[in-house]
Amino acid sequence: MVALTFLLPPEAPMPSDLSNYEQKVGEGHSSRECVEILLELCDGDVGETIRRVREATPAFLEDPWTAA
């Protein structure tokens, strides 16, 4: 979903199997809108947006790909 948000124009809908990311939660923003806001804060720089998200996201306690 994040990669498609970077690639698709804001007015283009997500594919149907990802459309739930466009639904607003309560009075908040949709997941897609949150990514678009972050991208805007980074002046459209995808690399900077990803870097900031990675820095602000805590590491997994366990590797999700190898956890039993």
Residue pairs with C-beta under 8 A, 6 or more apart in sequence:
1 14
1 18
1 21
1 31
1 32
1 35
2 35
4 14
4 15
4 18
5 32
5 35
5 36
5 39
6 35
6 39
6 46
6 49
8 14
10 36
13 19
13 22
14 21
14 22
14 32
21 30
21 31
21 32
22 30
22 31
22 32
23 30
24 30
24 33
29 37
35 49
38 49
38 52
38 53
39 45
39 46
39 49
41 49
42 48
42 49
42 52
